[in-house]
């Protein structure tokens, strides 16, 4: 009886040892550190206002974070490592686009506060009436010296990305009219939506002087 009893105890100890062989305290601690760091990175772009300024980029980063955590729960550590690497790439994009959008909004606000430049040239003895484009009431007419470009917003587009496109690289925009004709979009770029048709108003004559809005590298 004593031998059988000791044998049963030995079997139980072996089962417990095998059950715990997959646990690695060092691996678990490293994974927890990575999860904490990832959560801090997501919190950082949230505090910068990414959900408001670049909702598409923020959503992509957040979903990638959730996918990586799910893979960790399933013990698929190699796949979780790849997912976490992609998460950090999307966090970097969201952070950069958020700061760029905020800088653009600040530049537009400063430009709107500047007084109009008065011309010092002599008035023409026979002034000509400048034709204007017919527009709905309550909107400022578009001068003939400016042209209208219609742009359909694509998924992932931001106002910064749109004005940074090659076709607008040398354009001089009329931000006051753009704001009026697009329901305050220039004042609050977060209003942009996929499928929305933007009315972009810019001068017809291309100025040799570069605009004060820098292109993102």
C-alpha positions in Angstrom: 0.0 0.0 0.0 2.8 2.4 0.9 4.5 1.8 -2.5 1.2 2.4 -4.4 0.7 5.6 -2.4 4.2 6.9 -3.2 3.7 6.0 -6.9 0.5 7.9 -7.1 2.2 11.0 -5.5 5.0 10.7 -8.1 2.5 10.6 -11.0 0.7 13.7 -9.6 3.9 15.6 -9.3 4.8 14.7 -13.0 1.5 15.9 -14.2 1.8 19.2 -12.4 5.4 19.7 -13.7 4.2 19.1 -17.3 1.3 21.5 -16.9 3.6 24.3 -15.8 6.3 23.7 -18.4 4.8 26.1 -20.9 4.9 29.0 -18.5 7.9 31.3 -18.8 8.0 34.1 -16.3 10.5 36.1 -18.3 8.5 35.8 -21.5 5.3 36.8 -19.7 7.0 39.8 -18.1 8.4 40.9 -21.5 4.9 40.6 -23.1 3.3 42.7 -20.4 6.0 45.4 -20.8 5.3 45.5 -24.6 1.5 45.7 -24.0 2.0 48.6 -21.5 4.3 50.4 -23.9 1.8 50.0 -26.8 -1.1 51.3 -24.6 1.0 54.4 -23.7 1.7 55.0 -27.4 -2.1 54.8 -28.2 -2.8 57.1 -25.3 -0.3 59.6 -26.5 -1.9 60.1 -29.9 -5.3 60.2 -28.2 -4.1 63.1 -26.1 -2.8 64.9 -29.2 -6.3 64.8 -30.6 -5.8 62.1 -33.3 -9.5 60.9 -33.1 -10.6 64.4 -34.0 -8.0 65.5 -36.5 -7.2 62.2 -38.3 -10.0 59.7 -37.4 -9.1 57.2 -40.1 -5.5 56.9 -39.1 -6.4 56.7 -35.4 -8.9 54.0 -36.0 -6.4 51.9 -38.0 -3.9 52.2 -35.2 -6.4 51.3 -32.5 -7.7 48.3 -34.4 -4.1 47.1 -34.9 -3.5 47.4 -31.2 -6.6 45.3 -30.4 -5.5 42.6 -33.0 -2.0 42.4 -31.4 -3.5 41.9 -27.9 -5.8 39.2 -29.2 -2.9 37.3 -30.7 -1.1 37.5 -27.4 -4.1 36.0 -25.6 -4.1 33.2 -28.1 -0.3 32.7 -27.5 0.5 33.4 -31.1 3.6 35.4 -30.1 5.3 35.6 -33.6 2.1 36.9 -35.2 1.6 39.3 -32.3 5.1 40.6 -32.8 4.4 41.4 -36.4 1.1 43.0 -35.5 2.7 45.1 -32.9 5.3 46.3 -35.4 2.6 47.4 -37.8 0.8 49.1 -34.9 3.8 51.3 -34.1 4.0 52.3 -37.8 0.4 53.4 -37.8 0.8 55.3 -34.6 3.7 57.2 -36.2 1.6 58.1 -39.2 -1.4 59.2 -37.0 0.9 61.3 -34.9 2.6 63.0 -37.8 -0.7 63.7 -39.7 -2.3 65.1 -36.5 0.5 67.5 -35.9 0.5 68.5 -39.6 -3.3 69.1 -39.5 -3.0 71.2 -36.4 -0.2 73.3 -37.9 -2.3 73.8 -41.1 -5.2 75.0 -39.0 -3.0 77.4 -37.1 -1.5 78.8 -40.3 -5.0 79.3 -41.8 -6.2 81.1 -38.6 -3.2 83.5 -38.7 -3.8 84.2 -42.4 -7.4 84.9 -41.8 -6.5 87.5 -39.1 -4.1 89.4 -41.4 -5.6 92.7 -42.8 -6.1 92.8 -46.6 -3.2 94.3 -48.5 -4.1 97.6 -50.1 -3.0 98.2 -53.6 -0.8 101.3 -54.2 -1.3 101.3 -58.0 -3.2 104.2 -59.6 -6.9 103.5 -60.3 -7.8 103.0 -64.0 -9.6 106.0 -65.6 -12.2 103.6 -67.0 -12.6 100.8 -64.5 -14.1 97.6 -65.8 -16.7 95.6 -64.0 -15.3 92.2 -62.9 -17.8 89.4 -63.7 -18.6 87.0 -60.9 -19.8 83.5 -60.7 -23.5 83.1 -59.8 -23.7 81.5 -56.3 -26.5 80.8 -53.8 -27.5 83.6 -51.4 -25.3 84.3 -48.2 -22.1 83.1 -50.0 -19.4 85.5 -51.2 -19.2 85.5 -55.0 -16.1 83.9 -56.5 -14.0 86.5 -58.4 -13.2 85.8 -62.0 -9.5 85.8 -61.2 -10.0 82.6 -59.2 -11.1 79.2 -60.3 -13.0 76.3 -58.7 -11.7 72.8 -58.5 -14.0 70.0 -57.3 -12.4 67.1 -55.4 -14.1 64.0 -54.1 -12.7 62.9 -50.8 -11.3 59.3 -50.7 -11.0 57.0 -47.7 -8.0 58.1 -45.6 -7.9 61.6 -47.1 -7.3 64.7 -44.8 -7.4 68.3 -45.8 -3.6 68.4 -45.5 -3.1 65.4 -47.8 -5.5 66.9 -50.4 -3.8 70.3 -50.6 -0.4 68.6 -50.7 -1.3 66.7 -53.9 1.0 67.5 -57.0 -1.8 69.4 -58.8 -2.0 71.9 -55.9 1.8 72.2 -55.3 2.0 75.8 -56.5 -1.6 76.9 -55.8 -2.6 79.9 -53.8 -5.8 79.1 -52.0 -8.6 81.4 -51.0 -9.1 80.0 -47.5 -12.0 82.4 -46.6 -14.0 81.2 -49.6 -13.0 77.6 -49.1 -14.3 77.8 -45.5 -17.6 79.4 -46.7 -18.3 76.9 -49.5 -17.4 73.8 -47.5 -19.4 74.5 -44.3 -16.4 75.6 -42.2 -14.0 72.9 -43.2 -11.0 75.1 -43.3 -11.7 76.2 -39.7 -12.3 72.6 -38.5 -10.6 70.0 -40.9 -12.1 67.1 -38.9 -15.4 67.7 -40.7 -14.0 66.0 -43.8 -15.8 62.8 -44.8 -15.2 60.1 -47.4 -17.3 60.7 -50.5 -17.7 64.4 -49.8 -17.2 66.7 -52.7 -15.0 69.6 -51.8 -15.1 73.0 -53.5 -11.4 74.2 -53.7 -11.0 77.8 -54.7 -7.6 79.1 -55.8 -6.1 81.8 -57.9 -5.8 81.2 -61.7 -2.4 82.9 -62.0 0.4 80.9 -60.5 2.6 83.0 -58.3 6.4 82.4 -58.5 6.6 82.9 -54.7 6.1 79.7 -52.8 3.2 79.5 -50.3 3.9 79.6 -46.6 2.4 76.1 -46.2 5.3 73.6 -46.4 4.9 70.3 -48.2 5.3 67.3 -45.9 8.4 65.3 -46.7 
